[in-house]
Amino acid sequence: MKVMAQMAMVMNLDKCIGCHTCSVTCKQAWTNRSGMEYVWFNNVETRPGLGYPRGYQDQEKWKGGWALNGRGRLTLRAGGRLNKLLNIFSNPKMPALSDYYEPWTYDYETLLSAPAQKNFPVARPHSLISGKPINIEWSANWDDDLGGSMEHATKDLMLKGIEDKVKFEFDQTFMFYLPRICEHCLNPSCAASCPSGAIYKREEDGIVLVDQDKCRGWRMCVTGCPYKKIYFNHKTGKAEKCTFCYPRIEVGIPTVCAETCVGRLRYIGLMLYDADAVLEAASVEDDHDLYEAQRSVFLDPFDPAVMREAERAGIPGDWVDAAQRSPVYALINTYKVALPLHPEYRTMPMVWYIPPLSPVVDVIKDTGHDAEDQDNLFAAIDTLRIPIEYLANLFTAGDPAPVDAVLRRLAAMRSYMRDINLGRDPQERIPAAVGMTEEEMYDMFRLLAIAKYEDRY
Amino acid sequence: MSISEPAARRSGFDGPLADALVGTRRFFTRGDVSDDKRTLSLEGGRGGDSFYRDRWSHDKVVRSTHGVNCTGSCSWKVYVKDGIITWEAQQTDYPSAGADRPDYEPRGCPRGAAFSWYTYSPTRIRYPYVRAVLVELFREAKKAHGGDPVLAWGSIVEDPVKADRYKKARGKGGLVRSTWDEVVEIVAAAHVWTTKVHGPDRIAGFSPIPAMSPVSYASGARFLELVGAPMLSFYDWYADLPNASPQMFGDQTDVPESGDWWDAAYLIMWGSNVPLTRTPDAHWMTEARYRGQKVIAVAPDYAENVKFADEWVTLGPGTDGALAMAMGHVILKEFFVDQQVPFFTDYNKQYTDLSNLVVLVPGPDGVLRPGKYLVAGDVEGGPKSDSENAMWKPAVFDARTGELAVLGGSIGDRFGDEGLGKWNLELGDVDPVLTLFGTHDDAVEVSLPRFDAADGKVAHEPRGVPVRRLGDRLVTTVLDLLLAQYGVARDGLPGAWPTGYDDPSVPATPAWQEELTGVPAAQVERLAREWAQNAIDTDGRGMILLGAGTNHWFHSDQIYRAILLLTTITGCQGRNGGGWAHYVGQEKIRPIMGFQHMAFALDWQRPPRHMNQTAYWYVHTSQYRYDTFSADDLDAGTGIFAGKSVMDLLSQSVRLGWTPSYPTFDRSSLDLADDAAAAGMEAPAYVAQELKEGRLRFAVEDPESGTNHPRILSLWRSNLLGSSAKGNEYFLRHLLGTDSAATAVEAGPEQRPTSVEWADKALDGKLDLLLTIDFRMTSSTIFSDVVLPAATWYEKHDLSTTDMHPFIHSFNPAINPPWQTKSDWETWKAIAKKFSELAVDHLGTRKDVIAKPLWHDTPEAMATVHGEVKDWRAGECEPVPGKTMPVIAVAERDYTQIYDKMTTIGPLLEKVGMLTKGVAYDVKREVEILRGRNGVRRGGVGDGQPKVETDIQMADAMLHLAGVSNGHLATQGFEFLEKRTGTRLADLASEHEGKQITFADTQVAPVPVITSPEWSGSESGGRRYAPFTINIERHKPFHTLTGRQQFYVDHDWFLGMGEALPVYRPPLNMTHLFGEAPVGELSDKHGQSLSVSVRYLTPHNKWSIHSEYQDNLFMLSLSRGGQSVWMSNVDADKVGIKDNDWIEMVNRNGVVAARAIVSHRMPEGTVYMHHAQDRLIDVPLTERDGKRGGIHNSLTRILLKPNHIVGGYAQLSYFFNYIGPIGNNRDEVTTIRKRTAKVEY
């Protein structure tokens, strides 16, 4: 056992309002500078949709992340390091600027400086790359709120296997938001892709960084990252990425995206894991096993053996305390409501998500049925507008069972709490039905709903 | 699977060569490659990280906020490095909302997070600007007039040729940089000239929503009110004011803070898209669900909030009233007729008018109709029939005696000596009878209106009610009428009734609404039952969030009344976690009393000039001339408006003193004072006489005369022409005199007003001066004659409050105003100073005759007994100021002292005290404290008075003169009220009696407020704010006629319009009224490509707060980069439009040239142009007429609803932003088609 510490995040998508405040505060703090105009370390995608850069989840096309080869060994999907070196001067497996978007601005000054003229003045858009007038056709958030859905959302790869079920008709509409930052993976394929050794995980907290002095701009990391969360600064010629706001984390304040999240849906915490177990976990054969495999890598910070090993590994005592208090640990391991994003990429991502509930479909309301009635509770999960399969394609490599289990826990919590809210006797059988005690359910409620600042971070 | 078992396969990389290559990193780096060679860890010596550390470093963090027109009121951290603002992030230091509930941190949204971009952006206005053609004229004229700027201004604006030159150039470039000295001189000279020659009420100011920065609001407002110029309202103008609130509650609007959503057990978001419009509050909703709250979203599209709901109720736009009435039908039947629920009956007996008696009267056809409330004074020898204000005390039957009884708490007890100690909601030993059914003498048919036909015309249903006879009067209760109106049958009553819930033929069954709304009847039945049962189970913890989706309609008051019926009859109003939560445009200037007295200069003179802006622009942008309503479109066929147009009704409302009107008379108000003096008469008598004799007329009766229109408009904190100006193209034509895209034809001779002069041609270019103060270029600045550079929200001091949270916090400068920018406070001081100087030669001291409408919360509200309209013009009564016509008051204005008055607290506060919402305060002690805190003025008109020279001093004055921030005043106010109510109240504030919130306190952290009689909810002991909790818990009456929450409104005009009770009125039929193509019609008449007619809605924008931020590069980058219109893929397919295609929308009011966003989340037949997208960003020339495309309001027009201008009658009396015609904008339709011509700019 090699105990290491990892700074991690959980986002509760059930609370995400899609406001993009996180994107803007992050951009303002980190990337509103030349060379990085098109870069959003943090972005928010409407699902179903294509995301940013468009279609990044298409690993057939972009070759990001790891795959298992015929011998059950992990290989970079882009062809391994040898391939990388051979193709170092021409790497075709990278999104083009048009897949991100061509950033622009406007000739605002015209509005004040226009001479007397025939028409009211107007500010026109100009490319921030070429400086020329531009016809705006794509952005980092073009398909926000299902905009252009018939052309874009219909091509969402996460619809795989449920193409017949999702009709893109008005009365069947569903959507939710997926905020994304770098996953700060335990098994980062970006780092493994870098010929210069410029990408590293920080020893003490696992934050993945690009050494700006070392980076030679090969851009293999851009290909290697299946989440497309490494960006090329076209001015400095170096790769840049989300830093988990380490200058803030180091002084004990949360990341910008987390602290400014008005949905209060982000949790940051420390996870202890066994570094020696990572490779094996990332190499399990069945994609559906990856979720549990990654959970098994995490160490119980209350386990005396783990605490002993942590001390031996030089992890300070207050870090072990932090791991014990970690809301991320509670959500992933105690309450089991958080799931990894695309475990099938085998990078062991460390930003996890609580999947969203959604309104029930018309079949329930037409019958005059109350979906909140606890007797209908679990039947209602099957009638939620967001297909479980869609969520499974995002979070569990297509396995609906863990998603279903999470949604049941959330629904059960609401039902359990409604009795308390209405002054009725709480019913033990509700948490029991989802494998929880009343105390656990209440504690989970407090963490998810009351979610005080000091409990989120 | 278990990975602890020995793996059959050995994990590793794909081959020895790869292993070796990965391994080589060991030699290139100082870090540790993991033993399995996957990854590299690094410790220490991170030179490569320094870039981000440098980037993060900063010199200071300053607390400020955003003075934008939203209700967020979020406290922010503004980061500064090397004297430059770098970025912002939310503060997280709000005091806790409680251990067992979420907190308010963090508050903010992406728009606010993008604000600092403006500071150094190329759209920032750095210097003063004037249109070149005007400033050249001015410089020439000044030379020609011996350097007198006032005469110079006069020589330009009174010369039609010169005036035409600069007015026609408006909006078309040609702004040039000037100096502060010059622009201030121009502006001050224009004000002096206009005051001197035309009168001060030909000047106006518009600045909205004081709560977001009351000091900035007060800067111009205080100056203008001291001069005598009206301030234009905003809440009604924005169509955000729900007139149903004054109608039912006698309150402008009072809503729960978002923290109280947590207390609700059932939450309906009804036309309120919380994540989008209440972004920082939305988490309370998402979190309350986890507490077992059931959440319903009612929305015509799959809106952002639908995602969080348990159910999505999809209904046709504007049909919300039908849905609400059907829910009401189910609740009334199952919980008021089939059974009696004590929780409901007890509540309604005490807190609503359901038990009040209404007299039935025969209509013109001889059939009975609901008439007036039976009041004490009606019944000779009856209870309290001889008491003071007996005509203002409605009656009930007492179940204990079977006799009439008159409850306390009505407006009749609120004023006068006899009511002292009796104005409360105690029932005493009376048990009010809710229904006469069972004790009735008879059952009769009444004729009740319905408007659900496609053309919106009235029809009538005969429905029976139980009655009792009182002499020759037939009376019934409001509940009995309500049951009839809602079609809830009871055995033995005559009339036509629905056969059951499944009868679609008559209101208000679930099946009936299904045909109108598209919502399944079964769903409505269940929701209604759940709603009522939840109220019973939780003692009223059911809440309905309402928003612009339900409120911006022409008939929004009726939509609201139908919805408010649900929250009120079920006892949810006045509860934590219950009742209505109106979230659109509402604000809460928490220190309202201090604000009002300072902003409107009530410390120097009273009354102020306050104007409803909707009526103002209806008249002054000549939009009334395009109205083709006929009387029976308006009066439900009762004939009450026979032969009258809306303009006739408006002028009647003005002359009866119901609603304000500026300019008021066809004579300068200064000259009028001189004329009265010359005639040796007091002004009120003189004005009444002159009006009666016809020598004096109201300006509204001849709006195009050339002397009766406004001449100066100042905008600050406002983008009128890019945002709220409904009928934008009429503003451009008639107010400004520049290009316009409207093609509507004027009303024909038979449609024109009869009591108002009809000029052959409306005036174009009525304004002499449009002044805008802003920090960025907008659709208003480009049209302005003078543009002044404002300090941003990170460059000044001010206050911020909202009703969404209970804290007061502050603006503070992160940097000093850069370039030549100034705060609004400093700008208006500069104008005031120059004005005062120029006034020495031109104005001196003058007397000013002010016509003020009959005010709410004063005895003037008892002007119209029984709401029976008597018009002195028609000889039905005498013109009596303050009774049958406006109050006529006189103010003396020393125009040379305006600056000193503006910057000093005047003597009136100590002399006559302060008055807010009918509660009087003695503030001698407070003014004395302010002398110490702010310092004392030496010499001049304000000698010995406290100073308000700086923005901080003004903020401190507002805080100290308000109960919410000064516990002494709150306690004093409650003690005053206790004398009137005879109930215990002062304890609500006494826990904080010694607390005084200062500006310095708000700089440290957001500060919670004190419970005060300025508002209706109690926050004592750290409670969350919910409206009317004081009324319900402490039996303080509502400010209505009955003192109860009123379902029934018995004013003549309401009865005449068929709106005495909630009734479903569909969206206006624009085909019937104005000849627009019916929705769904395809046509090739509008250009090269096929167009489809669609319902045109302008909801709030995700990427802006009104027009603010829509030009912000971050927001444009996250959205579509310019004006866009959302439409259904079904409609798009019909006319060949694809996502991101350029489209053109055309109706009679104007043209929009934008791009389409096509999505299946939009319903067929409706497009959304998210509102306030300026015409400045990537808007091409239109295909139709080759001119710049319009804004969202280029397709709308002002339409006045007559019962919004009723006044002089209890809660229907006027107050600023309290009641009035709304600038509704939801009922419009347009054609939309794909643009075929090349896109040109």
Contacts between the chains, C-beta under 8 A, distances in Angstrom:
chain1	res1	chain2	res2	distance
A	4	B	41	7.9
A	14	B	286	7.0
A	15	B	283	6.5
A	15	B	286	4.3
A	15	B	287	7.2
A	17	B	274	8.0
A	17	B	275	3.5
A	17	B	279	6.8
A	17	B	282	4.8
A	17	B	283	7.7
A	17	B	286	7.2
A	17	B	304	6.7
A	18	B	275	6.6
A	18	B	304	6.1
A	18	B	307	8.0
A	19	B	109	5.7
A	19	B	110	5.5
A	19	B	275	6.5
A	19	B	279	5.1
A	19	B	282	7.8
A	20	B	110	4.4
A	20	B	1118	5.7
A	21	B	108	6.0
A	21	B	109	5.6
A	21	B	110	4.5
A	21	B	113	5.3
A	21	B	279	7.5
A	23	B	110	6.9
A	23	B	1118	7.0
A	24	B	110	4.4
A	24	B	113	4.1
A	24	B	114	5.2
A	24	B	1114	5.5
A	24	B	1118	7.6
A	25	B	87	7.2
A	25	B	88	7.7
A	25	B	89	5.5
A	25	B	113	4.8
A	27	B	1114	6.7
A	28	B	86	7.8
A	28	B	87	3.7
A	28	B	88	7.2
A	28	B	113	6.6
A	28	B	114	7.2
A	28	B	116	6.9
A	28	B	117	8.0
A	28	B	1114	7.7
A	29	B	55	7.6
A	29	B	56	7.5
A	29	B	87	5.3
A	29	B	89	7.6
A	30	B	52	7.4
A	30	B	55	6.7
A	32	B	87	8.0
A	69	B	14	4.9
A	71	B	9	7.1
A	71	B	14	7.5
A	72	B	8	8.0
A	72	B	9	3.3
A	72	B	10	7.7
A	72	B	11	7.5
A	73	B	9	7.5
A	73	B	10	7.7
A	73	B	11	6.9
A	73	B	12	5.0
A	73	B	13	6.0
A	73	B	14	4.9
A	73	B	15	7.8
A	74	B	11	7.0
A	74	B	12	7.1
A	74	B	13	5.9
A	74	B	14	6.9
A	74	B	38	7.9
A	75	B	13	6.8
A	75	B	14	3.7
A	75	B	18	7.5
A	80	B	13	7.6
A	80	B	14	5.7
A	80	B	15	7.5
A	80	B	18	4.8
A	81	B	18	5.2
A	81	B	21	4.3
A	81	B	22	5.9
A	82	B	17	5.6
A	82	B	18	6.1
A	82	B	21	6.3
A	85	B	21	7.1
A	103	B	1117	6.9
A	104	B	1117	7.6
A	104	B	1121	6.8
A	105	B	1113	5.8
A	106	B	1111	7.9
A	106	B	1113	7.4
A	106	B	1116	7.6
A	106	B	1177	6.3
A	106	B	1178	7.1
A	107	B	122	7.8
A	108	B	121	6.7
A	108	B	122	4.0
A	108	B	123	4.1
A	108	B	777	7.1
A	108	B	1111	7.5
A	109	B	122	4.6
A	109	B	123	7.8
A	111	B	123	6.4
A	111	B	777	4.0
A	111	B	781	7.9
A	111	B	782	6.4
A	111	B	1176	5.7
A	112	B	123	7.9
A	112	B	125	7.0
A	112	B	129	6.8
A	112	B	175	6.1
A	112	B	777	5.9
A	114	B	173	3.4
A	114	B	174	7.3
A	114	B	175	7.8
A	115	B	173	5.3
A	115	B	174	6.0
A	116	B	132	6.7
A	116	B	133	7.2
A	116	B	169	6.1
A	116	B	172	6.2
A	116	B	173	5.2
A	116	B	174	3.4
A	117	B	172	5.4
A	117	B	173	4.5
A	117	B	174	7.4
A	118	B	172	6.6
A	119	B	172	6.6
A	119	B	739	7.9
A	119	B	1181	6.5
A	119	B	1187	6.0
A	119	B	1188	5.1
A	120	B	171	4.7
A	120	B	172	6.2
A	120	B	739	7.6
A	120	B	782	6.1
A	120	B	1175	6.4
A	120	B	1187	7.7
A	120	B	1188	4.2
A	121	B	172	7.7
A	121	B	173	5.2
A	121	B	782	6.5
A	121	B	1176	7.5
A	122	B	1175	7.1
A	122	B	1176	5.9
A	122	B	1177	7.3
A	122	B	1178	7.0
A	122	B	1179	5.4
A	122	B	1180	7.8
A	122	B	1188	6.3
A	122	B	1241	5.8
A	123	B	123	7.6
A	123	B	1111	7.7
A	123	B	1176	5.7
A	123	B	1177	5.6
A	123	B	1178	7.1
A	124	B	1178	6.0
A	124	B	1241	5.8
A	125	B	1121	6.0
A	125	B	1122	7.3
A	125	B	1178	5.5
A	136	B	1120	6.9
A	136	B	1121	3.9
A	136	B	1122	6.9
A	136	B	1178	7.4
A	137	B	1140	6.4
A	139	B	1117	5.9
A	139	B	1118	6.9
A	139	B	1119	7.6
A	139	B	1120	7.4
A	139	B	1121	6.8
A	140	B	1117	6.8
A	140	B	1118	6.9
A	141	B	1117	7.8
A	141	B	1118	4.7
A	141	B	1119	7.3
A	142	B	1120	7.4
A	144	B	1102	7.6
A	144	B	1118	7.1
A	144	B	1119	7.0
A	145	B	304	6.7
A	145	B	1102	7.1
A	145	B	1159	7.4
A	145	B	1161	7.0
A	146	B	302	7.5
A	146	B	1159	4.7
A	146	B	1160	6.9
A	146	B	1161	4.7
A	147	B	1120	7.2
A	147	B	1126	7.6
A	147	B	1139	7.2
A	147	B	1157	4.5
A	147	B	1158	7.9
A	147	B	1159	5.6
A	148	B	1139	3.6
A	148	B	1140	6.8
A	148	B	1157	6.4
A	148	B	1158	6.1
A	148	B	1159	6.8
A	149	B	1129	7.5
A	149	B	1158	7.6
A	149	B	1159	4.7
A	149	B	1160	5.2
A	149	B	1161	6.9
A	150	B	1129	4.9
A	150	B	1139	7.2
A	150	B	1158	6.4
A	150	B	1159	7.6
A	150	B	1160	6.4
A	151	B	1138	7.4
A	151	B	1139	5.3
A	151	B	1158	7.8
A	152	B	1139	7.8
A	168	B	1129	8.0
A	168	B	1160	4.9
A	169	B	1160	6.2
A	170	B	302	7.6
A	170	B	1128	6.9
A	170	B	1130	7.6
A	170	B	1160	5.6
A	170	B	1161	7.1
A	170	B	1162	7.4
A	170	B	1163	6.0
A	170	B	1164	7.1
A	171	B	314	6.9
A	173	B	302	3.9
A	173	B	1160	6.2
A	173	B	1161	4.7
A	174	B	302	7.7
A	174	B	307	7.8
A	175	B	302	6.9
A	175	B	307	6.4
A	175	B	1161	7.0
A	176	B	307	5.8
A	186	B	39	7.8
A	187	B	38	5.4
A	187	B	39	6.6
A	188	B	39	5.9
A	191	B	39	5.3
A	191	B	40	5.7
A	192	B	22	6.5
A	192	B	38	6.4
A	192	B	39	6.9
A	196	B	28	7.5
A	197	B	25	4.2
A	197	B	28	4.7
A	197	B	29	4.5
A	197	B	31	7.7
A	197	B	40	6.3
A	198	B	48	7.5
A	199	B	40	7.2
A	200	B	29	7.4
A	200	B	31	5.2
A	200	B	39	7.9
A	200	B	40	4.5
A	200	B	41	6.3
A	200	B	42	4.0
A	201	B	39	5.5
A	201	B	40	6.6
A	201	B	41	5.0
A	201	B	42	7.4
A	202	B	41	6.9
A	202	B	42	6.4
A	202	B	43	7.3
A	203	B	31	7.9
A	203	B	32	7.2
A	203	B	41	4.5
A	203	B	42	6.3
A	203	B	43	3.8
A	204	B	43	6.9
A	209	B	42	8.0
A	209	B	46	7.9
A	209	B	48	7.6
A	209	B	49	6.5
A	210	B	48	7.6
A	211	B	42	7.7
A	211	B	46	7.5
A	211	B	48	3.3
A	211	B	49	7.6
A	212	B	48	4.6
A	212	B	49	7.6
A	212	B	50	8.0
A	212	B	51	5.3
A	213	B	47	5.7
A	213	B	48	4.2
A	214	B	29	7.7
A	214	B	48	6.0
A	215	B	48	7.9
A	243	B	49	8.0
A	243	B	52	5.3
A	245	B	56	7.8
A	246	B	49	7.3
A	246	B	52	7.1
A	247	B	52	5.9
A	247	B	53	5.0
A	247	B	56	4.0
A	247	B	57	8.0
A	248	B	56	6.9
A	256	B	89	6.4
A	259	B	89	6.7
A	259	B	90	7.3
A	259	B	92	6.7
A	259	B	106	6.5
A	260	B	89	5.2
A	260	B	90	5.4
A	260	B	106	5.9
A	260	B	108	6.5
A	260	B	113	6.7
A	261	B	106	7.3
A	262	B	90	7.3
A	262	B	106	5.8
A	262	B	107	6.6
A	262	B	108	5.6
A	262	B	109	6.4
A	262	B	279	6.0
A	262	B	280	5.0
A	262	B	282	7.3
A	262	B	283	6.5
A	263	B	282	6.8
A	263	B	283	5.4
A	263	B	286	6.7
A	264	B	102	7.0
A	264	B	106	7.7
A	264	B	283	4.8
A	264	B	287	7.5
A	265	B	283	7.9
A	265	B	286	8.0
A	275	B	34	6.3
A	276	B	35	7.4
A	276	B	36	7.7
A	277	B	3	7.1
A	278	B	34	7.9
A	278	B	36	7.4
A	278	B	38	6.8
A	279	B	11	4.7
A	279	B	12	6.9
A	279	B	36	4.3
A	279	B	38	5.8
A	280	B	3	5.7
A	280	B	7	6.1
A	280	B	11	4.4
A	281	B	3	5.7
A	282	B	11	7.4
A	282	B	38	7.9
A	283	B	7	7.7
A	283	B	9	7.2
A	283	B	11	3.8
A	283	B	12	7.7
A	284	B	1	6.4
A	284	B	3	6.3
A	285	B	9	7.3
A	286	B	1	7.1
A	289	B	1	4.5
A	292	B	1	6.7
A	293	B	1	7.2
A	293	B	3	5.5
A	296	B	2	7.8
A	296	B	3	5.6
A	296	B	4	7.6
A	356	B	307	7.2
A	358	B	307	6.1
A	359	B	297	7.2
A	359	B	306	6.3
A	359	B	307	7.5
A	359	B	309	4.9
A	359	B	310	6.0
A	359	B	311	5.6
A	359	B	312	4.7
A	360	B	310	6.5
A	360	B	311	6.3
A	362	B	520	7.8
A	364	B	311	7.8
A	365	B	311	5.5
A	365	B	313	7.9
A	365	B	520	6.6
A	365	B	522	7.8
A	365	B	523	4.4
A	365	B	526	7.7
A	366	B	520	5.0
A	366	B	522	6.1
A	366	B	523	6.6
A	367	B	522	6.7
A	368	B	522	4.0
A	368	B	523	6.7
A	368	B	525	6.3
A	368	B	526	4.4
A	369	B	526	7.7
A	370	B	526	6.5
A	370	B	530	6.6
A	371	B	310	5.9
A	371	B	311	7.2
A	372	B	294	5.0
A	372	B	310	5.8
A	410	B	290	7.9
A	413	B	290	6.1
A	414	B	289	6.1
A	414	B	290	6.1
A	414	B	291	7.9
A	414	B	292	5.3
A	415	B	292	6.8
A	416	B	292	7.5
A	417	B	290	6.4
A	417	B	291	5.0
A	417	B	292	4.0
A	418	B	265	7.5
A	418	B	291	7.7
A	418	B	292	2.7
A	418	B	293	7.7
A	418	B	294	7.7
A	419	B	292	7.1
A	420	B	291	7.8
A	420	B	292	7.0
A	421	B	265	5.5
A	421	B	291	5.2
A	421	B	292	4.3
A	421	B	293	7.0
A	421	B	538	7.9
A	422	B	265	6.1
A	422	B	292	7.3
A	422	B	537	5.4
A	422	B	538	5.9
A	423	B	538	7.8
A	445	B	290	5.7
A	445	B	291	7.4
A	448	B	287	7.7
A	448	B	290	5.5
A	449	B	102	6.8
A	449	B	287	4.4
A	449	B	288	7.6
A	449	B	290	3.7
A	449	B	291	6.1
A	450	B	100	6.8
A	450	B	101	6.4
A	450	B	102	5.5
A	450	B	287	7.4
A	451	B	102	6.1
A	451	B	287	7.0
A	452	B	102	7.6
A	452	B	103	6.2
A	453	B	92	5.9
A	453	B	103	6.9
A	453	B	105	5.8
